[in-house]
Amino acid sequence: MLQQNKKYKDESENEKQYRALISEYNKEIKWHCKEIRMCDNLKERSLKSLERVKQNLQKVKEKI
């Protein structure tokens, strides 16, 4: 760990900015991946709900 901290202290300002930028991009990518998973889950739940509605409509049609 000390060796890693020393390595970071020896970096130029450009290298520090580059590392900070990469870190920020990684956070953004993780956030977008989380959003995509949430949308996929919502889509799947919506499709299941739609299927239940179709089944209920079919049952009502059969009773009529």
C-alpha positions in Angstrom: 0.0 0.0 0.0 2.8 2.4 0.9 4.5 1.6 -2.4 1.2 2.4 -4.3 0.8 5.7 -2.5 4.4 6.6 -3.3 3.7 5.8 -6.9 0.8 8.1 -7.0 2.8 11.0 -5.4 5.4 10.7 -8.1 2.8 11.1 -10.9 2.7 14.2 -13.0 -0.4 16.4 -12.9 -1.5 15.1 -16.3 -1.4 11.5 -15.0 -3.4 12.5 -11.9 -6.0 14.2 -14.1 -6.1 11.2 -16.4 -6.7 8.8 -13.5 -9.4 11.0 -12.1 -11.1 11.2 -15.5 -11.0 7.4 -15.9 -12.4 7.0 -12.4 -15.2 9.4 -13.2 -16.0 7.5 -16.5 -16.1 4.2 -14.6 -18.6 5.7 -12.1 -20.8 6.9 -15.0 -20.6 3.5 -16.7 -21.6 1.7 -13.5 -24.5 4.2 -13.1 -25.7 3.6 -16.7 -25.5 -0.2 -16.3 -27.6 0.1 -13.2 -30.2 2.1 -15.0 -30.3 -0.4 -17.9 -30.8 -3.3 -15.4 -33.6 -1.3 -13.8 -35.3 -0.7 -17.2 -34.9 -4.4 -18.1 -36.6 -5.4 -14.8 -39.4 -2.9 -15.4 -39.9 -4.2 -19.0 -40.0 -7.8 -17.7 -42.5 -6.9 -15.0 -44.6 -4.9 -17.5 -44.7 -7.9 -19.9 -45.8 -10.2 -17.1 -48.5 -7.8 -16.1 -49.7 -7.5 -19.7 -49.9 -11.3 -20.0 -52.0 -11.4 -16.8 -54.3 -8.8 -18.2 -54.7 -10.7 -21.5 -55.5 -13.9 -19.6 -58.1 -12.1 -17.5 -59.7 -10.6 -20.6 -59.8 -14.1 -22.1 -61.6 -15.4 -19.0 -64.1 -12.6 -19.2 -64.8 -13.3 -22.9 -65.3 -16.9 -22.2 -67.9 -16.1 -19.5 -69.9 -13.9 -21.9 
